[in-house]
Amino acid sequence: MKTQARFYHAGCPVCISAEQTVAGALDPARFDVEVVHLGQSTQRLVEAEAAGVQSVPALVIDQQVFHINHGADLSALK
């Protein structure tokens, strides 16, 4: 069974670079990666906050949040 991974971003250059580098590096045989663009899917901001995401880009695996660089605070996306 694959582990669910969610990569949250806002579409900024920092986020896109992190998506290509970090999310793209995850082994597809081990991880089912969902990319969530919070700039386009604002209804998922609540979900991201509940998962512990404070800024994007961020990767959530097994309820653990990995904040990658700093593109934007979630509060800026509201």
C-alpha positions, 0 to 999 in steps of 0.5 A, spaced: 500 500 500 502 506 498 503 512 503 499 518 501 503 525 500 500 531 499 504 537 496 501 544 498 503 550 494 500 557 491 503 557 484 509 562 486 516 560 482 519 558 489 513 553 490 513 550 482 521 549 483 519 545 490 514 541 486 518 539 481 524 538 485 521 535 492 515 532 490 518 529 483 523 526 487 518 521 491 518 514 489 511 513 485 512 506 487 512 508 495 508 514 495 501 517 492 503 524 491 497 529 490 499 536 488 494 541 491 494 548 488 491 553 494 491 559 489 486 555 485 483 551 490 482 556 496 477 551 499 482 546 501 486 552 505 482 549 511 484 542 510 492 544 509 491 548 516 488 542 519 494 538 517 499 543 520 501 547 514 503 554 516 506 556 509 507 553 502 510 550 499 509 544 504 509 537 503 505 532 508 507 525 509 504 521 515 501 527 518 508 530 518 509 537 515 515 539 511 515 546 510 520 547 504 523 554 503 518 559 504 514 562 498 508 564 502 504 564 509 497 561 509 494 567 511 496 571 505 492 566 501 486 567 504 
